[in-house]
Amino acid sequence: MLALAGGQAACAPKPARMPSVAKVADPLYPYLEVSGTPYQCGRAIGKRFAREIKLGLQRREKWFSEIRAFMQADLATRYQPFLDAARRHFPDIVRELEGWADGSGVDFKDLMALNLKAELGTMMKTPPAGQETCGCSTLALSHGDKLLLAHNEDGDRAYADLLFLVKQKQPGKPAFLFLSYPGILPGIGPAISDAGLILTANFISSLRVNPGIPRYFLNRAVLQARNLAEAIAISTHPGRAYSFHFNLASVPDRKIVSVEASVDRHKVHTVSGLYLHTNHLIQPELKDEPQDTKYTQTSSYSRFRVLTPLKQEMEQRLDSVTGDDLIAALSLHQNAPYSPCRHPTEKVRGSTLATSLFDVSKGTWLLSKGQPCQAQFQHLHPFA
């Protein structure tokens, strides 16, 4: 079973201490444990969270209908190559998504369109209405005995009350706990496995797409890695279709790595000291990769600029930096609505849906529901 504890985090204009975490009886999110074959697990998740999946599609109906129509207008190039690549390399994950479809009663092609939204959105000459890519903000600390990964999970405001937690186990693979978007494969939200692997992801607004393994399928595949080396190999798979940034941490290896990838290049960076990432490529080997400058200049660079001076200040006192400091930094509202802690407005849909703080040395996960400036947190010990 999942061990839980919870508390409150205060909004702060600069790094500050959070109140201690108090125990609570119930999880902040709807919670499900599943085991069995890939299809059985997917079907159980789809059945339990059919309401959330359908409601998510309904709330974003205009945006989704344009994505789906674009895909269906040319299935031979906008659907089949991606499905074929996923089946060729990760057939179990395709079966898992088929289970989600059958369990929820949502057409499989619709779920494929949802899980291809990054690739399809980039391929469209005119982006669909309401396609504001929300991104995420991450701070990682590796200093002495301290190994911390803090991450704001930003998404469309439509999902604010639709996320859920699932603990999944399939034969011969590591079990893992993940925070899930409705209808989207595990690994997009934060996750931790009983192999001691931790994953969070940052969207990269690439302008290039290859007819290969969809980004979301690679996210999911990383969660079945048995060690950090295998996770890196999966995340840099040469058949990938799209760009991304992964934060990978290993409890057994006591290490945090940043993996930036375009469709044909990648860079694995081992975190030492304090590391900051939002939603643009920062490694020298990939900085010239074509990206959506409108998005990077508004949302990603905005948050990066807010967090950079705080990063520089904390780098002068790494011995005293704590997880509370990292969460307080991710609670800032400077440059709103494109601030680290995001609150939606009438025109800007992006919202910080959850905040995670992983203590990699202990394999624990502090998780909020909602923005960190005002959210309740729970301490998860999923594989204690």
Residue pairs with C-beta under 8 A, 6 or more apart in sequence:
1 33
2 27
2 31
2 33
2 165
2 167
2 177
2 380
2 381
2 382
3 379
3 380
3 381
3 382
3 384
4 23
4 24
4 25
4 26
4 27
4 378
4 379
4 380
5 21
5 22
5 23
5 24
5 378
5 379
6 21
6 22
6 23
6 24
6 28
6 376
6 377
6 378
6 379
7 18
7 19
7 20
7 21
7 22
7 376
7 377
7 378
8 18
8 19
8 375
8 376
8 377
9 18
9 19
9 327
9 331
9 355
9 368
9 372
9 373
9 374
9 375
9 376
9 377
10 16
10 18
10 19
10 373
11 331
11 333
11 341
11 373
11 374
12 328
12 331
12 332
12 373
13 332
14 310
14 328
15 310
15 313
15 314
15 321
15 324
15 325
15 326
15 328
15 329
16 324
16 325
16 328
17 322
17 324
18 324
18 327
18 328
18 377
21 366
21 377
21 378
21 379
24 376
24 378
27 165
27 378
28 367
28 368
28 369
28 376
28 378
29 163
29 164
29 165
29 179
29 369
30 48
30 49
30 52
30 164
30 165
31 164
31 165
31 166
31 167
32 44
32 45
32 48
32 49
32 164
32 165
32 166
32 167
33 166
33 167
33 168
34 40
34 41
34 44
34 45
34 166
34 167
34 168
34 169
35 41
35 168
35 169
35 170
36 44
36 170
36 171
37 95
37 170
37 171
38 92
38 93
38 95
38 96
38 99
38 170
39 95
39 96
39 98
39 99
39 102
40 99
41 96
41 99
41 168
41 169
41 170
42 95
42 96
42 97
42 98
42 99
42 100
42 101
42 102
42 103
43 99
43 100
43 102
43 103
44 99
44 103
45 99
45 100
45 103
45 166
45 168
45 180
46 53
46 99
46 100
46 101
46 102
46 103
46 104
46 105
46 106
47 103
47 104
48 103
49 104
49 164
49 180
49 182
50 103
50 104
50 105
50 106
52 162
52 164
52 182
53 100
53 104
53 106
53 182
53 183
54 104
54 105
54 106
55 162
55 182
56 158
56 159
56 162
56 181
56 182
56 183
57 64
57 106
57 110
57 114
57 183
59 158
60 130
60 156
60 158
62 128
62 129
62 130
63 128
63 129
63 130
63 131
64 113
64 114
66 124
66 128
66 129
67 113
67 114
67 116
67 117
67 120
67 121
67 124
67 128
68 109
68 110
68 113
70 78
70 120
70 123
70 124
70 128
71 78
71 79
71 109
71 112
71 113
71 116
71 120
72 79
72 109
72 113
77 211
78 116
78 120
78 123
79 109
79 112
79 113
79 116
81 211
81 212
82 112
82 116
82 119
82 211
82 212
82 213
82 214
82 241
83 94
83 112
85 211
85 212
85 213
85 214
85 239
85 241
86 93
86 94
86 213
86 214
86 217
87 94
89 213
89 221
89 237
89 239
90 213
90 217
90 220
90 221
92 170
93 185
93 217
93 220
93 221
94 217
96 185
96 220
97 108
97 111
97 112
97 115
97 185
98 108
100 106
100 111
100 183
100 185
101 107
101 108
101 110
101 111
104 183
106 183
111 183
113 120
114 183
114 184
115 183
115 184
115 185
115 214
115 216
115 217
116 214
116 216
118 203
118 214
118 215
118 216
118 242
119 209
119 214
119 215
119 241
119 242
121 127
121 128
121 131
121 133
122 206
122 207
122 208
122 209
122 242
123 209
130 349
132 156
132 348
132 349
132 350
133 203
133 205
133 279
133 292
133 295
133 299
134 154
134 155
134 156
134 203
134 299
134 342
134 349
134 350
134 351
135 154
135 202
135 203
135 278
135 279
135 295
135 299
135 300
135 303
135 350
136 151
136 152
136 153
136 154
136 200
136 201
136 202
136 203
136 278
136 279
137 151
137 152
137 154
137 277
137 278
137 303
137 307
137 330
137 340
138 149
138 150
138 151
138 152
138 200
138 202
138 247
138 275
138 276
138 277
138 278
139 148
139 149
139 150
139 151
139 274
139 275
139 276
139 307
139 311
139 326
139 329
139 330
140 148
140 149
140 150
140 247
140 249
140 256
140 258
140 271
140 274
140 275
140 277
141 147
141 148
141 149
141 150
141 271
141 273
141 274
141 275
141 318
141 321
141 326
142 255
142 256
142 270
142 271
142 272
142 273
142 275
143 272
143 273
143 274
143 318
143 319
143 321
144 318
144 319
145 361
146 318
146 321
146 361
147 249
147 254
147 255
147 256
147 359
147 360
147 361
148 323
148 326
148 357
148 358
148 359
148 360
149 198
149 200
149 247
149 249
149 256
149 356
149 357
149 358
149 360
150 323
150 326
150 327
150 329
150 330
150 355
150 356
150 357
150 358
151 190
151 200
151 247
151 330
151 355
151 356
151 357
151 358
152 330
152 340
152 341
152 342
152 352
152 354
152 355
152 372
153 179
153 189
153 190
153 200
153 352
153 353
153 354
153 355
153 356
154 342
154 350
154 351
154 352
154 353
155 181
155 350
155 351
155 353
156 349
156 350
156 351
157 344
157 349
157 350
157 351
158 349
159 181
159 182
159 353
160 351
160 353
160 370
162 181
162 182
163 179
163 180
163 181
163 182
163 189
163 353
163 354
163 369
164 179
164 180
164 182
165 177
165 178
165 179
165 180
166 177
166 178
166 180
166 186
167 175
167 176
167 177
167 382
168 175
168 176
168 177
168 178
168 186
169 175
170 224
173 224
174 193
174 194
174 195
174 197
174 223
174 224
174 225
174 226
175 193
175 194
175 383
176 186
176 191
176 192
176 193
176 194
176 197
176 223
176 224
177 191
177 192
177 193
177 365
177 380
177 382
177 383
178 186
178 187
178 189
178 190
178 191
178 223
179 189
179 190
179 191
179 354
179 356
179 367
180 186
180 188
180 189
181 188
181 189
184 216
185 216
185 217
185 219
185 220
186 219
186 220
186 223
187 199
187 201
187 216
187 219
187 220
187 221
187 222
187 223
188 201
188 216
188 219
189 354
190 198
190 199
190 200
190 354
190 356
190 358
190 365
190 367
191 198
191 199
191 200
191 223
192 198
192 199
192 358
192 363
192 365
192 382
192 383
193 223
193 225
193 383
194 382
194 383
195 225
195 226
195 227
195 252
196 250
196 251
196 252
196 253
196 363
197 222
197 223
197 225
197 227
197 228
197 231
197 248
197 249
197 250
197 251
198 247
198 248
198 249
198 250
198 251
198 358
198 360
198 365
199 219
199 222
199 223
199 231
199 246
199 247
199 248
199 249
200 246
200 247
200 356
200 358
201 219
201 244
201 245
201 246
201 247
202 244
202 245
202 246
202 247
202 277
202 278
202 279
203 244
203 245
203 279
204 243
204 244
204 245
204 260
204 262
204 279
204 280
204 281
204 291
205 243
205 279
205 280
205 291
205 292
205 295
205 296
205 300
206 242
206 243
206 262
206 263
206 289
206 290
206 291
206 292
207 290
207 291
207 292
208 242
208 243
208 262
208 263
208 289
208 290
209 241
209 242
209 263
210 240
210 241
210 242
210 263
210 264
211 241
212 239
212 240
212 241
212 263
213 237
213 239
213 240
213 241
214 241
214 242
215 240
215 241
215 242
215 243
215 244
218 234
218 235
218 237
218 240
218 244
219 244
219 246
221 234
221 237
222 231
222 234
222 235
222 246
222 248
225 231
225 233
225 234
227 250
227 252
227 253
228 248
228 250
228 252
228 253
228 255
228 257
231 248
231 250
232 248
232 257
232 259
232 268
235 244
235 246
235 248
235 259
235 261
235 266
236 259
236 261
236 266
236 268
240 261
240 263
241 263
242 263
243 261
243 262
243 263
243 281
243 289
243 291
244 261
245 258
245 259
245 260
245 261
245 277
245 279
245 281
246 258
246 259
246 261
247 256
247 257
247 258
247 259
247 277
248 256
248 257
248 258
248 259
249 255
249 256
249 257
249 358
249 360
250 256
250 360
251 360
251 361
251 362
251 363
254 360
254 361
255 270
255 271
255 360
256 270
256 271
256 275
256 360
257 268
257 269
257 270
257 271
258 268
258 269
258 271
258 275
258 277
258 283
259 266
259 267
259 268
259 269
260 266
260 267
260 269
260 281
260 282
260 283
260 285
260 286
261 267
261 286
262 281
262 286
262 289
265 285
265 286
265 289
266 286
267 283
267 285
267 286
269 275
269 283
273 315
273 318
274 311
274 314
274 315
274 318
274 321
276 304
276 307
276 308
276 311
278 299
278 300
278 301
278 303
278 304
278 307
279 295
279 296
279 299
279 300
279 303
280 291
280 296
280 300
280 301
280 304
281 287
281 289
281 291
298 338
299 338
299 350
302 335
302 338
302 339
303 335
303 338
303 339
303 340
305 335
306 332
306 334
306 335
306 339
306 340
307 329
307 330
307 332
307 340
310 329
310 332
311 329
314 321
314 325
314 329
323 357
323 359
323 366
326 357
327 355
327 357
327 366
327 372
329 340
330 340
330 341
330 352
330 355
330 372
331 340
331 341
331 371
331 372
331 373
332 339
332 340
332 341
333 339
333 340
333 341
333 343
333 373
334 340
336 342
336 343
337 343
337 344
337 345
337 348
337 350
338 348
338 350
340 352
341 352
341 371
341 372
341 373
342 350
342 351
342 352
342 371
343 351
343 352
343 371
344 350
344 351
351 371
352 370
352 371
352 372
353 370
354 367
354 368
354 369
354 370
354 375
355 367
355 368
355 371
355 372
355 375
355 377
356 365
356 366
356 367
356 368
357 365
357 366
358 364
358 365
358 366
359 365
359 366
363 381
363 383
363 384
364 379
364 380
364 381
364 384
365 379
365 380
365 382
366 377
366 378
366 379
366 380
367 377
367 378
367 380
368 375
368 376
368 377
368 378
369 375
369 376
370 376
